[in-house]
Structure formats: C-alpha cells, structure tokens
Amino acid sequence: MMGRIGGSYCWERFWFPELPYTDEVEELMPWETMAWSAPRYSRGQVDAAGEILIHPPPLFALPKPASKNIRCVSIDELNAIDVINNWRASHNWPLYAIRKTLQSRAKRITPEAVIAQRIKRLTSIRKKLQANEYRHLKLSKIQDIGGCRAVMPTVAQALALRQFYDEWGIQSEFVRADDYIANPKPDGYRSVHLIYKYRSESELYSVFNNHRIEIQIRSQLQHAWATALETVETFTGMELRRKAGTMLIRPIEYLVKWRRFFVLVASAIAFREGQPTIPGAPENEHVMLEEVRGLGEELHVVQTLMTWTHAVNALDAFANFKAEMEEEIEKKEKKSTPPEPYWFLLQLDPKEGSSTIKAFRKEDNLRAFDEYVNAEQPLRDAPSTQVVLVSVDSIAELKSAYPNYFADTTAFVAAFTNVRDHNNARIDPPKIGTFHIPLIGDAPKDSKNDNPENRNERS
C-alpha cells in the first residue's frame, strides 16, 4: 500500500505535515515532516492475528533451534505478528497527540510532573489476551496498546489533573474512567486510568479514529510502589498481580508473602496520603505496621531490592563510561553538539543483572519502532527479559519515569522505611540524578527550537 499525503510518498506509511495552532497546546512541532505508521489491516484481521498469537498453529518435522531462546514458528504466526506489529505501530500518532495534551495540562499544575508514553510489549499483549480469554477479549479492543502516564509529586496534584479532564474533556471520545485511587485493586495497585478513543474530523488523521489510548495518572509514591512490584516480578519470576501467579523455584508461600507485603505497603501509603486503603489490609494502623515490619524482615526486602539496584548500576556504570568516551571522540571529530534524544529502547536482563539503552531522535520514530520489533523477536521464549520502547522529554526524566528498567527501587525503599519506622513526616522519594546515553543517528541541522507540540489535533 502506498500513500500520498502532502506531496510525499511513503511505502506502507504516511508522512504528516507540520500541524497548525490550537488553543490546547502552545508550541510548534520541530520538524517539517514526520512519518507515522497507518493501520494496514481491518480490525477483523487484527483480532484473528491475536487468536493466532495465543493459539499458534502446531509445527511438525522441524529442526531443533540452535538456541534455547529461539523457537521455530509457522508462516501463519509470522504473518500474525506482522499484523500485530502494524496495529501497535499505528497507535503511535494517536498516542502522541493525546500525550501532548496530557503534558500541557500536567505542567500547568506543576512543572515537576513527569510525562512518558509507551507502546505495549508483544509479550504483554499475549499475556493479557490469555488472561482474558474467558471474557472473549479481542486484540482490537485492548485499551492500552498505546499508553501515556503522568506522575505527579503528590496525590492532590494527581487528583487535580484528573479533575481537569473531568471538567474540560478532550476532542477524543471518552470511553470510561477506572479510579483505582478511590477504589484500589485488591493487589494494592492505585492509579487513575482514563480511556479514550482517538477522534479527528480531519481526513488526514481519520485513519486513526477509534484507536484506544489509556492515560494513567498517579502520585510519585503510587509510581514507586508500582515500579518496585514490577522489579520484584522481573527478578524473581513471580507474577504478583495475577490470581494464578507462578513460581519458578521457591515455594508458593514465598509468592503469597510478597503479595501480602505489597498490599500492606500500598495500604500504608494510602493511609498517609489520606486515601482509601486496600481491601483486606488491617484497618488499625498499628496492626498493619507490625505485620509489614515482620514481612519486611522475613523477606529481606531492603537488602534484596538494593542488591538488584547496585548490581545493575555497577554494570551500567562501565557501559555509560565507554559510551561517553566514544561520544567525546565523535563530538571532537564532528565539532557539533548532539541533540537531546526522545525515543528510548530499554532492555532489562535480570539473569545477567544488566540493562541496555538505545536512544533515537524525535524524527527517527519509525527506525526506533523497527528496532523495537527486531529486539522482541528472539525474546518470545525468554519471558524474564524485558524490552520496551518509550519516550520522555529529557534524559533526566527517563530513569524517573521507568525505574524498574534500571532496577531502581530507591524511591520505594525510602517510602517503605518511613512506613516501617512509623515516620509520620511527608514521604518524598529521592530525586533521580541525570545520566548520559549515546544517541543513535546523526544530529539534525538545528535542534534549538525543539518544541514538539501538536497544534491541530486536540487529541
């Protein structure tokens, strides 16, 4: 399929011109043209691909793979993955548009808000379809293929941002709100989810209509809790958020205790934030604190989490030093300052205790997604290894927005120790320092006016 828009041709992808002003956003996009993947398949084909993803056709008389992390797949499954990858990529534009409005509104409340976005991982899509198969969930109906998040310093600011959306809305069609701050999940998860269907009256952008995008709004403490839980899941192989969680080595009691620990800490944080506590947690604060202290000691929570953090940081320190040296040489040769990256490909290997990062310019979004897809291919049978493509506005915000990919649980440890020691002072996560990542690709001619805001589409 070849599309022609704005005088430019692009095979299977569309080139979108710079967008004019809207009252919702206040700055220009920095590039004259940018490529966005358009959906190439019907929703029926997407749903059929989702069925193949969770029920791949059987294979017969095929040679044994050379690596245990590589498996043979059928042509039907490869075609299904191609359909799914296009479906995922086609969410990038609606996600970008809705995310820019989220950023504009969050920053009006506080400049300390951290905004980020991501496209759902293929392994996460498979797990969600499998977990909800009894409900006949279709791939085209998954609400968070594209997701963006605002992490606000306090719960009051998080609720103020939610109220902003309640009162003003956006152009996209509101589907529903899931308020897990007012009604926490039984596992302790707390956040506000707003689901929208992208809407545009423009013929140019209507190809993306009805793509669902999820907005998450949470406080720093809620974010610290959620990312710590994800880190424990990654490094232990436990599934703490599923009723039928699995264990790799330790007995099931270990899984139960970790689940209970996170429920209690979530409830203690909710109590400090003046919000509803978790169902099943003790209502008496003294009883709750005694139980969480006991589990914290039994599970060696602080020592375990900090060990993972130090292990990953030690390996990353050498990689970052090497990258900085290489970039210094490149800068001297080119005599130019590299631009600030925008897209980040993160990969975490808990078995090796390492994380790797690739960074891309804003206009390299297609290249970034292609590398994302390529990085996922050999990992289909290595569930402990995680890879995700994300975007934030600065390198300084990357580690703050996605600490679990750096095994950085320092914010959660600070919150837990305050709870454990019955410190009634305000719980403030430590600030994350800046760090440097080499950029993939050449520097643009001019990056001074780098203000990527959507001007025509009020998401």
N, C-alpha and C positions, 0 to 999 in steps of 0.2 A: 504494500500500500504506500503510495507516495502522496504527500500532502503539499499544497502550495498556499502559503499564507504570507502576506506582506512582501511578496516578491522573492521569497527564498524557498528552495526545495529541500526537503529532508526525508530520507527513506525511513518510513515507519515511525517518524517523529515529527512534531510540528515545531516551527520556530515562531516564538511570540514576540511582537514588537514591544517597545517601551510603553508603559501604561500612563495615561494622564492622571490628573489630580482628583482626589476625592476628599471629603471632609473627615473621613475616618482615619486616614494616615497622612503624614505631613512631609514625607521626603520622597525623592525620586529613586527609581531603580538605577544602579550604577552602570549597567551595561545596556547597549542599544538593542541587542537581541539575545535571547536565551532559549535553549532547547528544552522542551518538556515532552515526555512520552505521553502519547494519546492512547486510549484503550483500543485494541485491535480485535477484540473478541466480544461476542454477546455475553450477557450475564448467564445464559444457559450454558454456554461453553465454559465459562469460569466455574460455575457450580459443578459441572461434570469433571473438570480438572481437579477440583477439590475432593471429589469422591475417589479419583484415582490416587491422589496424594495419600489418603488414609487407607485405601484398599488397592495397593499396587497389584497389577496382574502377575500371576506366577511365572517363574522362569524355569526353563528346562535345558539340560545338557550344555551349560555354560561353564567356561573355565573358571577356576578359583582365582579371585583377585590377588594381585601381588602384595597388597597392603591390607591390613585388617580394618583400616579406616575407609576403604573403598569397596563398594559393592556394585555388582552388575545391575543394570536397570534396563527395562524394556523400552522400545521406541515410544510406546503409548505413554509411559511415565515421563520420559524426556519431553515429549510434546506437552504433557500436562504441566510440567514445571515451567516450560516456556510461556504457556498461557498465564500461569500464576505470577510469574515474574513481570510480565507485561501489566497485569492487573495491579500489582504492587507499585510498579513504576508510575502508572497513570494517576496514582494518588499524590504524587509529588507537587503538582500545581495547586490543587485544592488545599492541600496541607500547608503549602507556603502562604497562600492567600489568607487562610484562617489564622495561621500562626502570627502573621504580621499584625493583624488586628489585636490578637491576644497580647502581643508585645507592647503595642501602643497603649492599651488600657492598663496593663500591669505597671508599666513605667510611670504612668500618671499617678498611680497610688504610691509607689516607692521606686526610686532608681535602683534599689538593691535587689529587685526581682530578678530571678534567673529564668530565662525562657529557652526552651530547647524543643526539638522535634525529632521524630524517627519514623522510619517505615518498619512495620512489623516483620520480624525474622521468619524465615520459612519454617524453621523448627517450631517456633511459637504458634504459627498458623496451624501446623499439623496437630500439635497438642490440643489446641482449642477446638478444632473440628472433632478430634477423637473424644475429648471430654464431654462435648455437647452433641454427640451423635444421636443419643436417645431423644434429643429435642429436635432432631432433623435440621440442625443449623447448617445453612448454606454459606459457601465461601463469600458470595456477593453480599451477604447480609452481615458479615462480621463488621462491627462498628469501629474497630480501632486498627485497621490496616495502616491508616495514617493517624499518628497521634502527636499532639503537642502538649507541653506542660509548662505551667508557671509555678515556680517555687517562691513563695513569699516569706519574708522574715518571720512574721507572726501569723497566728491563726486569725486574728482580727482582720489583717490585711487580706488574707485568703478569702474570708467571707465577704469582705468589701468588694473584691474583684468579682465574686460570684453574683453579688447584688447588682454590679454594673451590667452584667449580661442579662439578669432578670428584668431590669428596668429599660434597657436600651435595645437589647437583641442585636442581631446582625442580619445581613441580607440573606444568608443561607438559611435553609429551613430547619427550625428547631425540632428535634426528634424527642428527646427526653433528657432529664437530669437524674443522676444517681448520686445522692448526697450521703457519702459514707462517713462524713464528719458527724452529721446529726444521727445517722444510723450506721454505726460501724459494722464491718463484716465480722463474723464470729472468729476469724483468724487474727483479728486486730488491725486489719487494713483500714486506713482513714484517709479520705480524699474526696473531692467533688469532681464528678465526671459530667461533662456536658457533651451531648452527641448531636451533631448537625449533619444534614445532607447539603452538600455544596449546591448553590444555585447561582446561575448567571443568565441574564437576559441577552447577553451578547452572543451572536452566532459563533464568534471565535472561541469562546470559552464554554459554550453549552455542551460540548462533547464530554465535559467532566461532570455534568449535572448528576445529582443523586449519589455521588461518591460520598461515603460516610467518613467523617472525621471526628475524632474524640479529643476533647480538651480536658486536661487534668489540672486541677488547682489544689495545691497543698501548702502547708507550712513547712519551714525548714526541719522542724522536729519530726513531722509526719514523713518527710522525704528521707531523713536519716534512718528512721525505722524501716521504711520500705526497702531502701538500698542495702541495709545490713541484712535483712532477711534474704534478699536475693543473693548476697555474697555467701551466706551460710549454705544456701541451696546449691550454689555453684561448686563450692569447695568440698562439700560432704556428699553430694549426690542425693540428698534428701529432697522431697517435694513437700514443703511445709504448707503450701497453700491449697493443696488438693486433699479431698477427703480420703482418697485411696492412695496416699503418699507411699513412695517406695523407699527402700533402704538398700544400699549396696553391700555394706559389711556389718555394721553394728546392729544390735537387736532393735526391734520395733519400739521398745521402751525409750530408747535414745531419741527417736523421732518424736514421740509423744512429749517428752520433756522439753525439747527445743520449741515445739509448737506452744506449749504452755508458757514457756519463758517469754516468747514474743507477745503472746496475748496479755500477759501481766504488765510488761513494759509499755505496751500500747495503751493499756488502761491507765497506768500511772501517768503517762504523758498527757492523756486526755483529761485526767483529773487536774493536772497542773495548768492546762490550757482552758479550763472551765467548760469543757465539752462533755457530752455523754460518754460514759465508759463502755468497755467491751462486754457483750453478753457473756455470762459465765465467769467473769472475774469477780473476786470478793468486793462487796460494796464498802466494807470497812477498810480504810486506807492502811491502818496498822497491820491488819491481817495480810493484805495484799503485799505490802513491803516485806514482811517476814518471809513470805513464800518466794518472792522474786529474788531476795538475797540468797536463800537456800539454793535455788536452781542456778543462780549465777555462779556460786562457788562450786556446786557439783559438776556443772558443765565447763568450768574454767573459761567463762565467756570472754572476759577481758584479755586473758593471755592468748586464747585461741584467735580472736579477731585481730589483735595487734601482731601476732606472728604472721598471719597472712599478709597484712599490710606491709610489714618490714620485708618479707620475702620478695614480694612483687616490686617494692620500691628499690631494693638492692639490685635486682636485675635491670630495672628500668634506668637506674642511675647511669650504668655503663652505656646502655643504648642511647640515652639522651646526650651523654658526653660525646660519644662518637658522632652522632648526628650533628651536634653543634660544631664540632671541628670540621666536618665535611662542608657544612653550610658556610662557615667562615672562609674556607678556601674558595667556594663558589662565589661568594659575595666579592671577594677581592678580585676574582677574575672578571666578573660582570660589572663590578663597581655600581651595583644597584641594591636597593633595599627590597627584600621580598615582601609581597603583600600579606595581609592577615588572612589566614585560611578560614574557611567557612564550613566545609563538609569534612567529617572525620570518620574514618573507618577504624573501628575499635575491635580488637580481638583479645580475648582472655582465655588462657590455657591454665586451669587450676592445677593440673597434674604437674606441669613444669613450673608453676608459680610465676608466670610471666604474662605481660600484656604488651601488645604491639599496636602502634597507631600509624595511620597514613592520613595526611591532610591534603585537601584539594581546594582550589579557588572556587569562588561562587559560580562562575560560568562553566566550571567543569563538572556540573551535576550529572550529566549523562555518563561521563567517564567514571565518576565516583560510584554510581549505581552499578555499572557494568563490573567494576572490580569487586563490589559487594556481592553480586551474584556469583562471580567466579570463586570468591573466598568461601562461599557457603557450600559449594559442590562437594569437596572432599570431607565435609564435616557432618554429613547426613547421619552417619553412624557413630559419631563422636559427640554425644549429647552434652558432655561436660564442658566442651569447648564452645565458647560463645563468640559470635561475630555480629556486629550491628553497624549500620550507617546512620550517623546522627549529624545534626547541625546546631551550632550555637553561634552567638555573635562575636565571641572572642575566645582565644585560647585559655584565658584566665577563668572563663566560666565552664570550660569543658569538664574539669575534674569535679567541680561543684555540682554540675548537672548529672553526671554519670559516675559517681564514686565507686559503684560496685565493679566497674570495669578496671579499676585500679586497686581493688580490694581495700579501698579506703573507708574504714568504718570508724574513724576517729570521732566524727560528729556523734555517731550513735553511742560510742563508748563514753563520751562526755555526758550525754543525756542519761545513760544507764547509771553511771557512777553518782550523778546527782540524785537520782531516784534511790539508789541503794543506800547512800549516806543520809537520806532524808533531808537533803538540802532544799529548802523552800525558795531559794533565790531563783531568779529567772534563768532558764536553761538556754544558753546561747552556744550553738555549735561553733567550733573554732573556724576561723577564716582559712580558706584554701589558698596557698601561695600560687604564684604564676609559674609556669614552666614552658619550655620551648619544644616545638615539634617541627621537623623539616616539612616543607611544603612540596607536594607532588605537582609538577608542571611549572611552566615559565611564568614570570611575573608579568602582569598586564602593563600597558604603557602608562596608565595613570590610575592610581588607587586612592588618591586623596579624597575624592568625592564619593566615598564608598558608603552609600546610604540606601540599602535595599528595602524599599517600602513599596507596597502595592498601591497604585494610585487610582486605578479604575474600578477594580473589583473589591467592593466592600465585603470580602469573604462572605 
